[in-house]
Amino acid sequence: MNQEEYLEKAHEVLLKLLLEFDRVCKKYDVQYYLICGSLLGAVRHQDFIPWDDDVDVAMTRADFDKVKKHFKEEWSEGDFVFVDYNELGKGVFLDFMTRLVYMGEELPVNVFRKIRGKGRTDIDNHMPIDIYILDNAPDDEKKHKRLTMFIQGLYGLAMGHRAYVNYDEYKTEDEKRQKLIKRVSTIGKYIPLGLIFWMYERARRWYSKKEGKDYFESNGWIYCIPWRFPKEWFAEGTTLPVHGHMIQAPKNYEEFLKMHYWDYMSLPPEDKRKPSHSEGVVFGGISGVGQYKVRVKRKTE
């Protein structure tokens, strides 16, 4: 399967995932939002980014807690399976992401490669949609920093429970941070994963009953966890076209995209227009980004 064939099939599957997620959210009257490269695709291409091979959505903690039991009921078997971060196998950690996985056919995706040989095998080589949780961030910046550093520390400890850790992903970090990542993940091997998960759930919900002006993505990639997003950007949301379907998005999607990217309507260099989740292409491109802000360090899509 060449890249063109892979992307054509990937977009077919991603559309099925997105429309199914949209169907169930509408059924139970909960709000969600396209984010990251998926939002960029909707704004710039009115579709998926031509070389992108994932879909990212977000929903608030209140809506996620409201609908989680229905997710499990709707997607317990068949073509769609709901997989929370703690359902990848006993004592296994990939990340803190919640996903909806399409089981209808296999594709050469590398999403679950870090648990191969240790975690569940049924979802390997199956394409997911990532569901980000928007938790309340404390208004006090010092409290927010302490909270998110604690969650990042738990992430690092939990990495010790992967089948393997690819430290090359962190080679762009300074030497001190690289050593810290190795040290923390090594220590984490000796801490029960159930205890780490318990502390994580307590931490991410710490401000769930306290109103603030911002959200943060409590289950995002380790370096994205501290980012703050004004609640007013999301609000009641809006809709944007994706392959002829109107899909929910943040109300102020322009500010969301400006925060992540520079001139988001500009295309990246041709050599960066590659899928990032296909087997053998680990972090192999940038999801349609014209240029990243200097202060933002984010995983390539």
N, C-alpha and C positions, 0 to 999 in steps of 0.2 A: 504493500500500500504506500503510494507516494504521498507527499505532503498535500497536494491538491485533493486527492481522493479522501485522505484522512479528514481534512477540514470540511469537505462537503458532508461527509457522514457525521462528523462531530456536530455541525450546526443543525442537522436534522434531529439528533438526539437532544441537544441543548434546547431546541424549541419545544420538543415534547416535554422535557422537564419543566421548563418555564411555564408552559400553558397548564400543565397539571398542578403546579404549585399555585398558580393564579386561580385555578378552579376551586381548589380546596380553601384558599384564603377567602375567596368571595362567599363560599358556602357557609363559612363560620363567621363572616363579617369581621375579619381582621385586616389591618393595614400592613403592607410591606412596601419596600422601596428597592428599585434597581440601584446598585452602587458600583463604584470602581470602573473597570473596563467595560462592564455591561451597560452602565449608564452612559459612558462615553460613546459606545457603539450606537445606542439609541439616539443620542443627540447629533452625532456627526454623520452616521451612516443610515439612521432609521432602521437599523438591523444590528446583527452582531458585527464586531470588527472583523473584517474579512480573514485575518490571520489569527484571531483569538479562539481559544478552545476551552473556555470556562464561562460560567455564569455566577455572579455574586448578587445576592439580595440581602436586605437587612430588615429587621423588625424590632420593635421595642420589647423590653422585658415583659411588660404587662400583656401585650398581644401574644408573645411567645408562650408565656405560662398559660394563657387562656386557651390556646389552641394545641398545645403539645400533645395532650391525650388524644385529640382528634387526628393529629398527624400519625400517631402510632396505629390508630384504628384504620385510617384510610390507606396507609402504606405499610402494611405488615407483610404482604406477600404480593406475588404477581410481578408486573413490569416495574413497579416503583416500590422502593424500600426506604423507610426512614431510619437513619443511623445517627445516633447522638455520639458525642466524642468518647463516651465511656462504654460504648457497645461494639468495640472493635476486637474483642477477645479478652479473656481473663488476663489481667496484669499487663495489658498492652496500651501504649500511648502513641498516637500519631501527632495530634495537635488538639486544641480545644474546640475545633469546628464541628458544627452540626450540619448534616448533609441529607439531601434526598438523592438516592442513587437509582439510575435507570438500569434495570436488569434484563431488558428485552434483547440486548445483544452486547457482545464484547467489542471493545476497541482498545488499541494499544496505548492506554493512558498510564501515566506513572504516579498518579495521585496517592496510591496506597503502597508504594514500593518500600517505604521505610518500616512497614510491619510484616513484610513478606517473610514467611518461615516462622512467625511468632503469632500473628493475629489471624482473624478470620479470612478465609480464602474466597468466599462466595462473591464478594464485592470487588475483588481485584480485577483489573482490566474492564471496569464498568465506570461510566462517566457520571459524576455527581453534579449537583448544584450546591453551592456553599451558602449557608444561612447564618449571617452575622447577627449577633444579639446586641442591641443598643441598651446599655445599662446607664443608670443615672451617675453622672460624675459630680463629685463635690465641687462647690464653687471655689472653695479655698484651694489654691494651687499647690500648697505644700501637702495638704491631705491627699490631693489627687496624685501627686508624685509618689507619696509613700504607698498608696493603694496600688498603683499600677506597677511600681517596682516590686512589690510583694507578689503580684500576679505573674510578672515576668520571671521572678525567682522560682515560683511554682512550676512554670512552663519549663524552665531549665532543668529542674529536678526531674520532672516527668519525662524529659527526653531520654533519661537513663533507662526507660522502659520500652524503648523502640527496639526493633530487631537490629538496627544499626543507626549510628549518627553520622551524617555526612558533614564533617567539619569544613569541607571546602566551601559550603554555602556561606561561611562566615569569614572567609579569607580577606574580604575587603575591610573588615573591622581592624582596629588597631591591635597590636600584639597582646596588650594587657587584657582586652575584652575577649580575645580568642582563648587565652589561657583560662579566663574566668568561666567561659562557656564549657570548656572541657572539664574543669574541676567540678562545677555544679552538676553537670550531667552524670559524672562518675559517682558523685555522692548520692545522687538520686536513685541509682540502682539498688541501694541498700535501704531505701525508705519505701514502705508499702504504698503502692499506687493508690489504693483506696483512701489512705490518709491524705495524700496530696490532692485527690479529687474533692474530698470533704472540705479541706481548707480553701480550695479554689471556689467552690460553690458559696461558702460563707463570705469570701472576699468580694466576689463579683456582685453579690446582692447586698453589700454592706449599706449602700445608700438607696436601696430600692424604695424605701418609704419616706425619703427626704427629697423634696423637690429642689431641683437646681436648674441652671439655664442650659446645661450641656449634657450630651451623651458621650459615651466612649464605647468602642467595640471590644467588649470584654473577652471575646473568643477569637480575636484576630491573630495575625502573625505576630510573633513575639515583639518585634520592633514597632508595630503599629498600635499596640495596646494603649500607649499613653495619649494618642491623638484625641482631641476634643472636637465635638461637632455641635454647634448651636441647635437646640431643639426646634427653633423657629425655621430652620432649613427644611425640616421634614414635615411637621404639622399635619394637615389633612392630605398632603401629597398632591400629585397631579398625575397625568398619564402621558406616555410617550410611545411612538410607534416602534415596534420591533417586528420586522418581517410581516408587516400588514396587520399586526395585532396591537391593541393599545394596552400597555403594561404600566403598572404603578411605579412612580418615581418620586424623589424628594420634591417638595414644593419649590424650593430655591436650588434647583440642580446646578445652575450656573456657578454659584458660590462653592458648592461641593466640589465641582470639577476644578475650579480655580485653586482651591486649597491643595488638591492633589497634584495638579499639573500646571505648567506654564500655559502657553497658548494651546489649549486642548483641541482646537480645530485644525491645527497643523499636523501633518502626517510625519511619522518618524522616518529615519533613513531606511532605504529598502532592505539593507542587511539586517535590520531589527524587526522586520515584519515576519515573524516566525511564531508558530504555536509554542507554548511554554509547558504544556502538560502531556505531550505525546512521548511515548517510550523512547528513550535514547536522546531526547532533547530536553535536558534538565535546565530550567530557567533559560530557555533558548530564545528569548525575545522580549519585547516590551509591547504591552497591549495598546498599540495605537497612540502612545504618548509622544507628543511633540518634544517635550523637554520636562524634566523633573525640577521642582523647586529645590534649591540648594539645601534648605533646612530639612527637607523630607527625605528620609531613607526608607524606601519601601521595596518589598519583594517584587521582582519583575513578574508580570502576569503570564 
